[in-house]
Amino acid sequence: WVSDLLYVAVLEPNTTLVKGWEFNENLNKEGWTEESLGDTGWEIKDCGVAKPVKYVAGGYYIVVAKDTADARLVSPNGLDLAAGKGQFLEVRMQNHTSAKQMKLRFSSANAAHFDVVSNDKQMRVYRVDLSKVDGWKGTIDQLRLEAGAGEEVTGTMRVDYIRLLGGEN
């Protein structure tokens, strides 16, 4: 027996994809990195310490965070994307951390907080309306998705995609 899963995303009318990351190629993080995941190594009897989990496989970017208030995923630098009215960020992920809120940042001063389901057992789409963020204008050089929005978190994040969308929504 062989089976497979196909996920089709249909954009809403008058919406365009500005930039997207799908994480469909094994071990290809598409330029994204992870930072400050905490001490996620663990002791394995007779083998030493295992390295932290932070990889792309099966169409997901998977990271483990442990007892850290600074866990984040960081996009490639130099995106050079225009920021403006009518944009939003869409993240499809399973948040199996203790975080109840996350923060999207595109500069040191500009950030948007959004609620997430903690210790979730399913994939969800989270959409952040960027036009409501003060200072969301100019050029986006880099995006940063921060777990826990400053509160200590532990658990896994399984990200299916991250998309910057534009339109009239």
C-alpha positions in Angstrom: 0.0 0.0 0.0 1.1 3.5 -0.8 -0.5 6.8 0.3 0.3 10.4 0.2 -1.1 13.7 1.3 -1.7 16.7 -0.9 -2.4 20.2 0.5 -3.8 22.8 -1.9 -3.7 26.5 -0.8 -6.1 28.8 -2.6 -5.5 32.5 -2.1 -8.5 34.7 -1.4 -9.7 37.0 -4.2 -7.5 40.1 -4.8 -4.6 38.5 -2.8 -1.1 38.0 -4.1 1.8 36.1 -2.8 4.6 38.5 -2.1 7.1 36.0 -0.8 6.7 32.4 0.5 8.6 29.6 2.1 7.2 26.1 1.8 9.9 23.9 3.4 9.2 21.0 0.9 12.7 19.9 0.2 14.3 17.8 2.9 17.1 19.5 4.8 16.5 22.8 3.0 15.6 25.6 5.4 15.3 28.0 2.5 17.6 30.4 4.2 15.8 30.5 7.5 17.7 29.8 10.8 16.8 29.3 14.4 18.2 31.1 17.4 18.2 30.7 21.2 16.4 27.4 21.4 17.7 26.7 24.9 19.6 23.6 26.0 17.8 21.2 23.7 20.5 18.5 23.7 19.7 15.4 25.8 21.7 12.6 27.2 21.4 9.2 25.5 22.7 6.3 27.5 26.0 5.0 26.1 25.9 7.4 23.2 26.6 10.8 24.7 24.5 14.0 24.1 22.2 14.2 21.2 22.2 17.5 19.2 19.2 19.8 19.2 16.3 19.1 16.8 16.2 21.8 14.1 15.7 20.5 10.6 13.4 20.4 7.6 11.9 17.1 6.6 8.6 15.8 5.3 7.5 19.3 4.2 8.0 20.8 7.7 10.5 23.0 9.5 10.8 21.4 12.9 12.4 22.9 15.9 12.6 22.0 19.6 12.8 24.8 22.2 13.5 24.1 25.9 13.2 26.6 28.8 13.9 29.7 26.7 12.3 33.1 26.4 14.2 33.9 23.2 13.4 31.1 20.7 12.9 32.4 17.2 13.0 31.5 13.5 14.8 34.1 11.4 14.3 34.6 7.7 17.2 35.1 5.2 18.7 38.6 5.4 18.3 41.1 2.5 14.7 40.2 1.5 14.3 43.7 0.1 10.5 43.5 0.1 8.2 46.5 0.1 6.1 46.8 3.2 2.8 48.5 2.9 -0.9 48.7 3.4 -3.0 45.5 2.9 -0.3 43.0 3.7 -0.5 40.1 6.1 1.7 37.2 7.1 0.3 33.7 7.1 1.9 30.9 9.0 0.6 27.3 8.9 2.1 25.5 11.9 1.5 23.2 14.8 2.5 24.9 18.0 3.3 22.2 20.5 5.1 24.5 22.9 3.7 26.2 26.0 3.5 29.5 24.1 0.1 31.2 24.0 1.3 34.1 21.9 4.0 34.7 19.3 5.6 37.8 17.9 6.4 38.7 14.3 9.2 41.3 14.0 10.6 42.9 10.9 12.8 45.5 12.6 14.0 46.1 16.2 11.1 48.5 16.8 8.2 47.0 14.8 6.5 43.9 16.0 3.0 42.3 15.9 1.8 39.9 18.6 -0.6 37.2 17.7 -2.3 34.5 19.8 -1.6 30.8 19.2 -3.0 27.6 20.6 -0.5 26.2 23.1 0.3 22.5 23.1 -1.7 22.1 20.0 -2.3 18.7 18.4 -3.2 19.9 14.9 -1.9 22.2 12.2 -3.5 25.7 12.1 -3.2 28.7 9.9 -2.3 31.9 11.8 -2.8 35.2 9.9 -1.3 38.5 11.1 -2.7 41.7 9.6 0.4 43.8 9.2 -1.4 47.0 8.2 -2.4 47.3 11.9 1.3 47.4 13.0 2.7 50.9 13.6 5.5 51.6 11.3 4.7 48.8 8.8 6.0 50.7 5.9 9.3 50.8 4.0 11.4 47.9 3.1 11.4 44.5 4.9 15.0 43.2 5.1 14.4 40.3 7.4 11.5 38.6 9.3 11.7 37.1 12.7 9.1 34.8 14.3 9.5 34.7 18.1 7.9 31.9 20.1 6.4 32.9 23.4 6.6 36.6 22.8 9.2 36.9 25.6 7.8 34.2 27.9 9.8 31.0 28.5 8.6 28.1 26.3 9.3 24.4 25.9 8.2 22.1 23.2 8.2 21.7 19.4 7.1 23.9 16.5 6.3 22.3 13.2 6.0 25.0 10.5 4.4 24.0 7.2 4.8 27.4 5.5 5.4 31.1 6.0 3.9 33.5 3.5 3.9 37.3 3.1 0.7 38.2 1.2 -0.6 41.4 -0.2 -4.0 42.5 -1.3 -7.2 44.2 -0.2 -8.0 42.0 2.8 
